[in-house]
Amino acid sequence: MPNSDDAATNRPRYDILIILNIDQTDTVLLEMDYDVIVAGGGLTGTIAAQAISYYSKQNLKILVVDRNPEHLPGRKSAPGWTCGDACSKEAVDYMTERIKVPWTRPEIEHDVKGVMAFSPDYETAIPFDGAGYMLNRQKLPEIQNARTKKMGVEFDFEINLSGLIYDGTQVVGIQGVDYKTKQPYKKTAKLVVDATGITSMLRNQLENSTKVERKIDRRDVESTGRHIMYFEPGENDLAQFDPDYCIIHLDQDIAPGGYGWVFPKGDNKVNIGLGVEKSILEQRNKRLGKSDNVASLMKEYLERNKAIKNAKLSEDAGDIHNNTGVYQVSVRRQNDCLVSGGYMLVGDSAWMPKPIDAGGIGPALIAGTILGNNVAQAIEANDVSEANLWQYNIDFIKEYGYKTAGLELFRRLVQTMTNEQISYGMKHFLGNLDVEAISKGEHPDFTGLGKIGMIIRGAMNKTVASGLKYTSGQNQWLVDHYYNYPKDPSGFDEWNKKLHKTLDESYVKIASYAA
């Protein structure tokens, strides 16, 4: 019989009794609390919750759990939502068209026409992504959460999650500690969506899957730092600041293994930051005889920018909890498998930021939207097994994930190059090649680079051309391989074995191009 407590909401609810083996010694009889629990109340989590609610016609009981207090929802770390704050219009439109979630002011703080990536010598600029938005990451979650609550989704804040609850091989809930009461916290659900972030405790301790990767390789993580600042105009140099374009600087001396960014939030307001890969930073420090870290590189990067004078951290109410900070972001393909029984990964938890520029908001919007439809269908079918959730893997790869492995190889190749090589490659190869593909985040095609052209450009530049040609060829194989992602779990092991064999061989080959 339906639970009468839900009659007022026109939401059909049923009491479900399950046997839970919580610690392998105690057997407890519990009532299922929710249809879906979304662990993580950041941008990805709230979009996923809204998508689930939308596709289920608000007929599911959904809980979002976050570790932060209610006035700071989804905060990544103590300093704030440390991020470049940029997102493509294409990704926002994808979400809005499908689940009818509009983004307006003040969520959108500033419009941009695109992203321009500059070579170390500033002689070449390559366009990426197309039109987009600069977001206010403090106002955005506030507004998102209010919208999510209006859709009937519940929230629990200040919850420190420590792990999942299982019924045999099926995930059936979450557990941890309630910061507010200092008491143990346990909630059960048919399905748990993990949106807790790059180092997810839930994913790291997952017990019911051999397909989901639990830990990320240190090489695939970059440390980032950024400031949100007001400034006085300095020199008129659009390679240093442009109110219409997000600027990326490739420079192995100032952002080793990563890049610097200057993203406009207005005519005199900027989100400025950089990302570095630890091992490459160590190599850079040894090469230059320095001992820099992210903080010191940030200081130097800001001082170098002649278009920005007398910069001060923003004291706007919408920035006060988010005006500076350091964080980590993944720069690899998404997790090879995004589901297990009763469990799904999305956003940073699934390592979805783009490998080439660490942009995570766009992929999160796409994935959260897709996930919502998959979840609604699975709950309606009363089947949240690994096999029935598998379609989420296929749908995300078809929409976005097919390109990420190739971009990962391209990123690793660029990380091996000197500034001189990067400048040469961008000028002679990237500058006149497949800009449309690059703008969509796809790996450009370098397979047509001729042998004669490589020879006459000298040994160093022959290495650049050879590396670009090689990664292009590998990218085509990877795209084809992802298009052939297994239709069900039974084919995963063989598919994944072939993927990792190719990736491992590619990593070794790419390393050989290092100067």
C-alpha positions as CSV (number, residue, x, y, z in Angstrom):
1,M,0.0,0.0,0.0
2,P,1.2,3.5,-0.7
3,N,2.5,5.4,2.3
4,S,-0.2,7.9,3.3
5,D,2.4,10.5,4.3
6,D,3.1,11.0,0.7
7,A,-0.4,11.4,-0.5
8,A,-0.3,15.2,-0.3
9,T,2.6,15.4,-2.7
10,N,0.9,13.0,-5.2
11,R,4.1,10.9,-5.0
12,P,3.5,7.2,-4.9
13,R,5.7,5.7,-2.2
14,Y,6.1,2.2,-1.0
15,D,7.8,0.9,2.2
16,I,10.5,-1.5,1.2
17,L,12.2,-3.8,3.7
18,I,15.7,-5.0,3.0
19,I,18.3,-6.9,4.9
20,L,21.5,-5.0,5.2
21,N,24.9,-6.4,6.0
22,I,26.5,-3.3,7.4
23,D,29.7,-4.5,9.0
24,Q,29.5,-8.2,8.1
25,T,28.6,-9.1,11.6
26,D,25.3,-7.3,12.3
27,T,22.2,-7.9,10.3
28,V,19.7,-5.0,10.6
29,L,16.2,-4.7,9.2
30,L,15.7,-1.2,7.7
31,E,13.2,0.7,5.7
32,M,14.4,2.1,2.4
33,D,14.5,5.9,3.0
34,Y,14.8,7.2,-0.6
35,D,14.6,6.2,-4.2
36,V,17.8,8.0,-5.0
37,I,20.6,9.6,-2.9
38,V,22.9,12.0,-4.6
39,A,26.1,12.2,-2.6
40,G,27.6,15.7,-3.1
41,G,25.6,18.9,-3.3
42,G,27.8,20.8,-5.7
43,L,27.0,21.8,-9.3
44,T,27.1,18.3,-10.6
45,G,25.1,16.8,-7.8
46,T,22.3,19.4,-8.1
47,I,22.1,19.1,-11.9
48,A,21.9,15.3,-11.6
49,A,19.2,15.7,-8.9
50,Q,17.2,18.1,-11.1
51,A,17.6,15.8,-14.1
52,I,16.4,12.8,-12.2
53,S,13.4,14.8,-10.9
54,Y,12.6,16.1,-14.4
55,Y,12.7,12.7,-16.1
56,S,10.8,11.0,-13.4
57,K,8.1,13.8,-13.5
58,Q,8.9,14.5,-9.8
59,N,7.6,11.1,-8.8
60,L,10.8,10.0,-7.0
61,K,12.0,10.7,-3.5
62,I,15.4,12.2,-3.9
63,L,18.0,13.3,-1.2
64,V,21.1,15.4,-1.8
65,V,23.8,15.1,0.9
66,D,26.6,17.6,1.2
67,R,29.5,18.0,3.6
68,N,29.2,21.8,3.6
69,P,26.9,24.1,5.6
70,E,23.8,25.2,3.8
71,H,25.0,28.7,3.1
72,L,28.1,27.2,1.2
73,P,26.6,24.4,-0.8
74,G,28.9,22.3,-2.9
75,R,32.1,24.1,-1.8
76,K,35.1,22.1,-3.1
77,S,37.4,23.1,-0.3
78,A,37.9,25.6,2.6
79,P,38.9,28.4,0.2
80,G,35.7,28.0,-2.0
81,W,34.7,26.5,-5.3
82,T,38.2,26.9,-6.7
83,C,37.7,26.9,-10.5
84,G,38.1,28.9,-13.7
85,D,34.4,29.6,-13.6
86,A,34.0,29.2,-17.4
87,C,31.5,27.1,-19.3
88,S,30.6,26.8,-22.9
89,K,27.2,28.0,-24.1
90,E,26.8,24.7,-25.9
91,A,26.9,22.7,-22.7
92,V,24.5,25.0,-20.9
93,D,22.1,24.8,-23.9
94,Y,22.4,21.0,-23.9
95,M,21.2,21.0,-20.3
96,T,18.5,23.6,-20.7
97,E,17.0,22.1,-23.8
98,R,16.6,18.7,-22.2
99,I,15.7,19.3,-18.6
100,K,14.5,22.9,-18.8
101,V,17.0,24.4,-16.3
102,P,17.6,28.0,-17.3
103,W,20.8,29.9,-16.3
104,T,20.5,33.7,-16.1
105,R,21.9,36.5,-14.0
106,P,23.5,36.4,-11.5
107,E,24.5,32.8,-12.1
108,I,26.0,34.0,-15.3
109,E,28.3,36.9,-14.5
110,H,29.8,37.7,-17.9
111,D,29.5,36.5,-21.5
112,V,32.5,35.5,-23.6
113,K,32.9,34.8,-27.3
114,G,35.3,31.9,-26.8
115,V,38.7,30.7,-25.5
116,M,42.1,31.7,-27.1
117,A,45.1,29.5,-26.3
118,F,48.4,31.4,-26.8
119,S,51.8,29.9,-27.5
120,P,54.7,30.6,-25.2
121,D,56.1,33.2,-27.6
122,Y,52.6,34.8,-28.0
123,E,52.8,34.6,-31.8
124,T,50.0,32.0,-32.3
125,A,46.5,31.9,-30.8
126,I,44.2,29.0,-31.3
127,P,40.4,29.3,-30.7
128,F,38.6,26.8,-28.5
129,D,35.1,26.1,-27.4
130,G,33.1,28.9,-29.0
131,A,30.8,31.2,-27.0
132,G,30.4,30.7,-23.3
133,Y,29.8,32.1,-19.9
134,M,31.8,33.2,-16.8
135,L,29.8,32.0,-13.8
136,N,29.6,33.2,-10.3
137,R,30.4,30.0,-8.4
138,Q,29.1,31.3,-5.1
139,K,25.7,32.5,-6.4
140,L,25.3,29.5,-8.8
141,P,24.9,26.8,-6.1
142,E,22.7,29.0,-4.0
143,I,20.3,29.5,-6.9
144,Q,20.7,25.9,-8.1
145,N,19.8,24.5,-4.7
146,A,16.8,26.7,-4.3
147,R,15.6,25.5,-7.7
148,T,16.3,21.9,-6.8
149,K,14.3,22.2,-3.6
150,K,11.3,23.5,-5.5
151,M,11.4,20.3,-7.5
152,G,10.8,18.3,-4.3
153,V,14.4,17.3,-3.7
154,E,15.5,17.1,-0.1
155,F,18.9,18.2,1.3
156,D,21.0,17.2,4.3
157,F,24.0,19.4,5.0
158,E,27.1,19.1,7.1
159,I,27.3,15.3,6.6
160,N,30.8,13.7,6.5
161,L,30.4,10.5,4.4
162,S,32.7,7.6,5.2
163,G,31.4,4.9,2.9
164,L,28.6,3.0,1.3
165,I,26.0,0.5,2.7
166,Y,25.6,-2.8,0.9
167,D,23.0,-5.6,0.6
168,G,25.2,-8.4,-0.7
169,T,26.7,-7.0,-3.9
170,Q,24.2,-4.2,-4.2
171,V,24.8,-0.6,-2.9
172,V,21.8,0.4,-0.9
173,G,22.9,3.6,0.9
174,I,25.5,5.8,2.5
175,Q,26.9,6.2,6.0
176,G,29.1,8.7,7.9
177,V,28.7,11.3,10.6
178,D,26.4,14.2,11.0
179,Y,28.6,17.2,11.9
180,K,25.6,19.0,13.4
181,T,24.7,16.3,15.9
182,K,28.0,14.4,16.0
183,Q,25.9,11.2,15.6
184,P,26.3,8.4,13.1
185,Y,24.5,9.0,9.8
186,K,22.9,6.3,7.7
187,K,20.5,6.7,4.8
188,T,19.3,4.0,2.4
189,A,18.1,4.2,-1.2
190,K,17.6,2.1,-4.3
191,L,20.4,4.0,-6.0
192,V,23.4,6.2,-4.9
193,V,24.8,8.8,-7.3
194,D,28.4,9.7,-6.4
195,A,29.2,13.4,-7.0
196,T,31.6,13.9,-4.1
197,G,34.6,14.9,-6.1
198,I,38.0,13.8,-7.5
199,T,39.2,12.0,-4.4
200,S,35.8,10.4,-3.6
201,M,35.8,8.3,-0.5
202,L,32.8,6.4,-1.8
203,R,34.6,5.4,-5.0
204,N,37.9,4.7,-3.3
205,Q,36.2,2.1,-1.0
206,L,33.8,0.6,-3.6
207,E,33.4,-3.1,-2.8
208,N,31.0,-4.4,-5.4
209,S,32.9,-3.8,-8.7
210,T,36.0,-4.8,-10.5
211,K,35.3,-2.5,-13.4
212,V,35.2,1.0,-11.7
213,E,38.7,2.4,-11.2
214,R,39.0,3.4,-7.6
215,K,42.2,5.5,-7.5
216,I,43.6,8.1,-9.9
217,D,47.2,8.1,-11.0
218,R,49.2,11.1,-9.6
219,R,50.3,11.9,-13.2
220,D,46.6,12.5,-14.1
221,V,46.1,15.2,-11.4
222,E,47.0,18.8,-11.6
223,S,47.3,21.3,-8.7
224,T,45.5,24.6,-9.5
225,G,45.5,28.0,-7.9
226,R,43.4,31.1,-8.7
227,H,42.3,34.5,-7.7
228,I,39.2,36.5,-8.5
229,M,40.4,40.1,-8.6
230,Y,39.6,43.7,-9.6
231,F,42.3,45.6,-11.3
232,E,43.3,48.8,-13.0
233,P,43.9,48.7,-16.8
234,G,47.5,48.5,-17.7
235,E,49.0,48.0,-21.2
236,N,46.4,47.3,-24.0
237,D,47.5,43.8,-24.8
238,L,44.7,41.3,-25.8
239,A,47.1,38.4,-25.3
240,Q,47.2,39.3,-21.6
241,F,43.6,40.4,-21.0
242,D,40.6,40.5,-23.3
243,P,37.1,41.3,-21.9
244,D,35.6,39.2,-24.7
245,Y,37.7,36.0,-24.5
246,C,39.0,33.6,-22.0
247,I,42.8,33.4,-22.4
248,I,45.0,30.4,-21.9
249,H,48.8,30.6,-21.8
250,L,50.9,27.6,-22.5
251,D,54.3,28.0,-20.8
252,Q,56.4,25.3,-19.3
253,D,58.3,27.8,-17.2
254,I,55.3,29.5,-15.5
255,A,52.8,26.6,-15.6
256,P,54.8,23.3,-16.1
257,G,52.7,20.5,-17.4
258,G,49.6,22.7,-17.4
259,Y,48.6,26.2,-18.4
260,G,47.8,29.7,-17.1
261,W,44.5,31.3,-17.5
262,V,43.1,34.9,-17.6
263,F,39.3,34.7,-17.7
264,P,37.4,38.0,-17.8
265,K,34.5,38.6,-15.4
266,G,34.1,42.2,-16.7
267,D,36.1,45.0,-18.1
268,N,38.2,45.3,-14.8
269,K,37.5,42.0,-13.1
270,V,39.3,38.7,-13.7
271,N,39.6,35.1,-12.7
272,I,43.3,34.5,-13.0
273,G,45.0,31.2,-12.2
274,L,47.2,28.3,-13.3
275,G,47.6,24.6,-13.1
276,V,50.7,22.5,-12.8
277,E,51.6,18.8,-12.8
278,K,53.8,17.9,-9.8
279,S,56.5,15.8,-11.5
280,I,56.9,18.3,-14.3
281,L,57.1,21.2,-11.8
282,E,59.9,19.3,-10.1
283,Q,61.7,18.9,-13.4
284,R,61.2,22.6,-14.2
285,N,62.5,23.6,-10.7
286,K,65.6,21.4,-11.2
287,R,66.2,22.8,-14.7
288,L,65.9,26.5,-13.5
289,G,67.5,26.0,-10.1
290,K,64.3,27.1,-8.3
291,S,62.0,25.8,-5.6
292,D,58.6,27.2,-6.8
293,N,55.2,25.9,-5.8
294,V,51.7,26.8,-7.0
295,A,51.6,29.9,-4.8
296,S,54.9,31.4,-5.9
297,L,54.1,30.7,-9.5
298,M,50.7,32.4,-9.1
299,K,52.5,35.5,-7.8
300,E,54.9,35.5,-10.7
301,Y,52.2,34.9,-13.2
302,L,50.2,37.9,-11.9
303,E,53.2,40.1,-11.8
304,R,54.1,39.2,-15.4
305,N,50.7,40.4,-16.7
306,K,51.2,44.0,-17.9
307,A,47.5,44.4,-18.8
308,I,46.6,44.0,-15.1
309,K,47.7,46.7,-12.6
310,N,47.2,47.0,-8.9
311,A,45.0,43.9,-8.7
312,K,43.1,43.2,-5.5
313,L,41.1,40.2,-4.4
314,S,37.3,40.8,-4.9
315,E,35.3,41.8,-1.9
316,D,32.0,41.4,-3.7
317,A,29.4,39.5,-1.6
318,G,29.2,36.9,-4.4
319,D,32.9,36.3,-4.2
320,I,33.8,36.7,-0.5
321,H,33.9,32.9,0.2
322,N,35.5,32.1,-3.2
323,N,38.0,34.8,-4.1
324,T,41.1,32.7,-3.9
325,G,42.2,29.1,-3.3
326,V,44.2,26.1,-4.4
327,Y,42.6,22.8,-5.5
328,Q,43.3,19.6,-7.5
329,V,41.7,18.6,-10.8
330,S,41.8,15.5,-12.9
331,V,43.2,15.7,-16.5
332,R,42.5,12.3,-17.9
333,R,39.7,10.4,-19.6
334,Q,36.6,9.7,-17.6
335,N,36.5,6.5,-15.4
336,D,36.5,3.5,-17.7
337,C,33.3,2.3,-16.0
338,L,30.7,4.7,-14.4
339,V,28.4,2.2,-12.7
340,S,28.1,-0.8,-10.4
341,G,25.1,-2.3,-8.7
342,G,23.1,0.5,-7.1
343,Y,25.9,3.0,-7.7
344,M,26.7,5.6,-10.4
345,L,29.6,8.1,-10.9
346,V,29.3,11.7,-12.3
347,G,31.4,14.8,-12.6
348,D,34.7,15.1,-10.7
349,S,34.0,11.8,-9.0
350,A,34.1,10.2,-12.5
351,W,37.2,12.3,-13.6
352,M,35.1,14.0,-16.3
353,P,37.0,17.3,-16.7
354,K,38.5,17.7,-20.2
355,P,42.1,16.3,-20.3
356,I,43.4,19.2,-22.4
357,D,42.2,22.1,-20.3
358,A,40.7,20.6,-17.1
359,G,37.3,22.2,-17.9
360,G,34.8,20.3,-15.8
361,I,31.6,22.3,-15.8
362,G,30.6,21.4,-19.4
363,P,31.1,17.7,-19.1
364,A,29.3,17.7,-15.7
365,L,26.2,19.4,-17.2
366,I,26.1,16.9,-20.1
367,A,26.7,13.9,-17.8
368,G,24.3,15.0,-15.1
369,T,21.6,15.5,-17.7
370,I,22.2,12.0,-19.3
371,L,22.4,10.4,-15.9
372,G,19.0,11.8,-14.9
373,N,17.3,10.0,-17.7
374,N,19.1,6.7,-17.1
375,V,18.2,6.8,-13.4
376,A,14.6,7.5,-14.0
377,Q,14.3,4.6,-16.4
378,A,16.2,2.2,-14.0
379,I,13.9,3.1,-11.0
380,E,10.8,2.8,-13.2
381,A,12.0,-0.7,-14.3
382,N,12.8,-1.5,-10.6
383,D,16.2,-2.7,-11.7
384,V,19.3,-0.8,-10.6
385,S,21.7,-3.7,-11.2
386,E,25.0,-3.1,-12.9
387,A,23.7,-4.5,-16.2
388,N,20.6,-2.2,-16.2
389,L,22.6,0.9,-15.4
390,W,25.1,0.1,-18.1
391,Q,23.4,2.3,-20.7
392,Y,24.7,5.3,-18.8
393,N,28.2,4.3,-19.9
394,I,27.2,4.0,-23.5
395,D,25.1,7.2,-23.6
396,F,27.8,9.4,-22.0
397,I,30.6,8.0,-24.3
398,K,28.4,8.5,-27.4
399,E,27.7,12.1,-26.4
400,Y,31.1,13.2,-25.0
401,G,33.4,10.5,-23.6
402,Y,34.6,9.1,-26.9
403,K,37.0,11.9,-27.4
404,T,38.7,12.0,-24.0
405,A,41.3,9.3,-24.3
406,G,42.7,11.0,-27.4
407,L,42.8,14.4,-25.7
408,E,44.7,12.7,-22.8
409,L,47.4,11.5,-25.2
410,F,47.6,15.0,-26.7
411,R,48.0,16.5,-23.3
412,R,50.8,14.1,-22.4
413,L,52.5,14.9,-25.7
414,V,52.4,18.7,-25.0
415,Q,53.7,18.1,-21.5
416,T,56.9,16.6,-23.0
417,M,57.6,19.6,-25.1
418,T,59.8,22.7,-24.5
419,N,58.4,26.2,-24.9
420,E,60.2,26.4,-28.2
421,Q,58.6,23.2,-29.5
422,I,55.1,24.2,-28.3
423,S,55.4,27.6,-30.1
424,Y,56.7,26.0,-33.3
425,G,54.0,23.3,-33.3
426,M,51.2,25.8,-32.7
427,K,52.4,28.1,-35.4
428,H,53.1,25.5,-38.2
429,F,50.7,22.7,-37.4
430,L,47.9,23.8,-35.1
431,G,47.5,27.3,-36.5
432,N,46.2,26.1,-39.9
433,L,44.6,22.8,-39.0
434,D,41.1,21.7,-38.1
435,V,40.2,24.6,-35.9
436,E,36.5,23.5,-35.9
437,A,37.5,20.1,-34.3
438,I,39.7,21.8,-31.8
439,S,37.0,24.3,-30.8
440,K,34.8,21.3,-29.9
441,G,37.5,19.8,-27.7
442,E,38.4,17.1,-30.2
443,H,41.9,16.0,-31.2
444,P,43.0,17.6,-34.5
445,D,44.1,15.3,-37.4
446,F,47.8,15.4,-38.0
447,T,48.1,12.2,-39.9
448,G,48.7,14.1,-43.2
449,L,52.0,15.6,-42.0
450,G,54.5,14.9,-44.8
451,K,57.9,13.3,-44.3
452,I,59.6,15.9,-46.4
453,G,58.1,18.7,-44.4
454,M,59.3,17.1,-41.2
455,I,62.9,16.6,-42.5
456,I,63.4,20.2,-43.7
457,R,62.3,21.7,-40.5
458,G,65.2,20.2,-38.5
459,A,65.6,17.5,-35.9
460,M,63.8,19.3,-33.1
461,N,60.8,20.2,-35.2
462,K,60.8,16.8,-36.8
463,T,60.2,15.4,-33.3
464,V,57.3,17.7,-32.8
465,A,55.7,16.7,-36.1
466,S,56.4,13.0,-35.4
467,G,54.7,13.3,-32.0
468,L,51.7,15.1,-33.4
469,K,51.3,12.6,-36.2
470,Y,51.6,9.7,-33.8
471,T,49.1,10.9,-31.3
472,S,46.7,11.7,-34.2
473,G,46.9,8.1,-35.4
474,Q,46.4,6.7,-31.9
475,N,43.5,9.1,-31.4
476,Q,41.6,7.6,-34.3
477,W,42.1,4.1,-32.9
478,L,40.8,5.3,-29.5
479,V,37.7,7.0,-31.0
480,D,36.8,3.8,-32.9
481,H,37.4,1.8,-29.7
482,Y,35.2,4.0,-27.6
483,Y,32.5,3.8,-30.3
484,N,32.7,0.1,-29.8
485,Y,32.2,0.3,-26.0
486,P,30.7,-3.0,-24.8
487,K,26.9,-3.1,-24.9
488,D,26.8,-4.9,-21.5
489,P,29.2,-5.8,-18.7
490,S,30.2,-9.1,-20.1
491,G,32.3,-7.5,-22.8
492,F,34.0,-4.9,-20.6
493,D,37.1,-6.9,-19.5
494,E,38.3,-7.6,-23.0
495,W,37.5,-4.0,-24.2
496,N,39.3,-2.5,-21.2
497,K,42.3,-4.8,-21.7
498,K,42.7,-3.6,-25.3
499,L,42.3,0.0,-24.2
500,H,45.0,-0.1,-21.5
501,K,47.4,-2.0,-23.8
502,T,47.1,0.8,-26.3
503,L,47.3,3.6,-23.8
504,D,50.3,2.0,-22.0
505,E,52.1,1.6,-25.4
506,S,51.2,5.2,-26.3
507,Y,52.5,6.6,-23.0
508,V,55.9,5.0,-23.6
509,K,56.1,6.2,-27.2
510,I,55.1,9.8,-26.2
511,A,57.7,9.8,-23.4
512,S,60.3,9.1,-26.1
513,Y,59.6,12.4,-27.7
514,A,60.7,14.3,-24.6
515,A,63.5,16.8,-25.2
